[in-house]
Amino acid sequence: MRLILAPMQGLVDDVMRDVLTRIGGFDACVSEFVRVTHTVHGRGVWLKLVPELEYNTQTFAGVDCTVQILGSDADNMALNALEALKYGAKKIDINFGCPAPTVNRHQGGSVLLREPQRIEHIVSTVRAALPEHIPLSAKMRLGYEDKALFLDCAHAIENGGACEVTVHARTKIEGYEPPAHWVYVKRICEALHIPVIANGDVFTLDDYKAIKAESGCDSVMLGRGAVRRPDLARQIMRYEQGLDPAAMAWPEVMEWVRLFFQLCETKAGDSKYPMARLKQWLGMMKLVYPEAVVLFEAIRPLKLNHEIAHVLKAA
Ligand SMILES: Cc1cc2nc3c(=O)[nH]c(=O)nc-3n(C[C@H](O)[C@H](O)[C@H](O)COP(=O)(O)O)c2cc1C
């Protein structure tokens, strides 16, 4: 059983990966996607999006961070993957799920799910370029408009030489609308020989039990659920170990919130980044913790980081 922290552009950046993996339960995490177009990105781009590259490509807690790339030009993606290795990448993942219109207009992300043969070409080209010991994985949705090609896409990823695939159990058109269709993940699991990681709508320990039962996968990727409920992975890990999966109480959540804010300030100084990121996180935790609603309201009107730090200290 492996629990993986999902790649989430604009939400799970290096600071969020750091804090969530310190809280515990995760076996691995994945970077936000690095978009590949016509150029080969230099060191600055890789380190900006994946600062873990400078630290053995692990978070502070020692959890490996996979580098995710997104694009449609197979040869240039291969060159970029090799470039990422130069700076320390130890595992590469390819994104076939992004629904963003700009990305899809340039033939990247989920739009490729209409063309399994292009998926296979991209995966096999990147695979052929990478040294044998570097694992290559991919992440897909169930399709673009519909699910007609979900198995073809999964086979394309396997045939291209990926060592595992994560399946976000929705089409592009379905966006993030519940429900996630875990039963399709089961069909992929049954058809493929490589490990399949189930993903989509795991917000509680009970959701985890349900996705495992319905998908037949033993590995699960957690996205929004892990941000809303920062100890979700820890609860799941404890449950799997036969321990009491007791949920984190608010005072402990606050300790992590203070650390998160401090790390944001260390990263970006007295910019808008620390307060914007904190408001974003509390906005998501409001869905789980009543205390987060109160704290969010207290910091919402504040415009200065030191005022926010003061409120956090007193909370
Ligand atoms: C804000 C946001 C950003 C995302 N960015 C990425 C990304 O960079 N790469 C990727 O493969 N998936 C991305 N995803 C999809 C998630 O990794 C995940 O597949 C999806 O949120 C479903 O899982 P969940 O229900 O556990 O959140 C993103 C999702 C969200 C909500």
The ligand as a Tripos MOL2 file, in Angstrom:
@<TRIPOS>MOLECULE
LIG
   31    33     1     0     0
SMALL
NO_CHARGES

@<TRIPOS>ATOM
      1 C1         -5.8570   23.2110   -8.0020 C.3       1 LIG1
      2 C2         -5.5280   21.8980   -8.6740 C.ar      1 LIG1
      3 C3         -4.3430   21.7760   -9.3630 C.ar      1 LIG1
      4 C4         -4.0020   20.5570   -9.9880 C.ar      1 LIG1
      5 N1         -2.7860   20.4500  -10.6240 N.ar      1 LIG1
      6 C5         -2.4140   19.2450  -11.1570 C.ar      1 LIG1
      7 C6         -1.1070   19.0610  -11.7310 C.ar      1 LIG1
      8 O1         -0.2620   19.9660  -11.7410 O.2       1 LIG1
      9 N2         -0.8270   17.8400  -12.2620 N.ar      1 LIG1
     10 C7         -1.7240   16.7980  -12.2370 C.ar      1 LIG1
     11 O2         -1.4220   15.7080  -12.7300 O.2       1 LIG1
     12 N3         -2.9400   16.9500  -11.6720 N.ar      1 LIG1
     13 C8         -3.3030   18.1200  -11.1340 C.ar      1 LIG1
     14 N4         -4.5130   18.2470  -10.5030 N.ar      1 LIG1
     15 C9         -5.3690   17.0580  -10.3410 C.3       1 LIG1
     16 C10        -5.0760   16.3770   -8.9980 C.3       1 LIG1
     17 O3         -3.7600   15.8610   -8.9650 O.3       1 LIG1
     18 C11        -6.0770   15.2210   -8.7350 C.3       1 LIG1
     19 O4         -5.9710   14.3110   -9.7890 O.3       1 LIG1
     20 C12        -7.5040   15.7270   -8.6160 C.3       1 LIG1
     21 O5         -7.5890   16.8550   -7.7780 O.3       1 LIG1
     22 C13        -8.4300   14.6320   -8.0770 C.3       1 LIG1
     23 O6         -7.9840   14.1790   -6.8210 O.3       1 LIG1
     24 P1         -8.6620   14.6940   -5.4420 P.3       1 LIG1
     25 O7        -10.1470   14.4590   -5.5750 O.co2     1 LIG1
     26 O8         -8.0080   13.8420   -4.3960 O.co2     1 LIG1
     27 O9         -8.3630   16.1620   -5.3290 O.co2     1 LIG1
     28 C14        -4.8910   19.4540   -9.9200 C.ar      1 LIG1
     29 C15        -6.0900   19.6010   -9.2260 C.ar      1 LIG1
     30 C16        -6.4170   20.7920   -8.6140 C.ar      1 LIG1
     31 C17        -7.7250   20.8980   -7.8570 C.3       1 LIG1
@<TRIPOS>BOND
     1     1     2 1
     2     2     3 ar
     3     2    30 ar
     4     3     4 ar
     5     4     5 ar
     6     4    28 ar
     7     5     6 ar
     8     6     7 ar
     9     6    13 1
    10     7     8 2
    11     7     9 ar
    12     9    10 ar
    13    10    11 2
    14    10    12 ar
    15    12    13 ar
    16    13    14 ar
    17    14    15 1
    18    14    28 ar
    19    15    16 1
    20    16    17 1
    21    16    18 1
    22    18    19 1
    23    18    20 1
    24    20    21 1
    25    20    22 1
    26    22    23 1
    27    23    24 1
    28    24    25 2
    29    24    26 1
    30    24    27 1
    31    28    29 ar
    32    29    30 ar
    33    30    31 1
@<TRIPOS>SUBSTRUCTURE
     1 LIG1         1 GROUP 0 **** ****
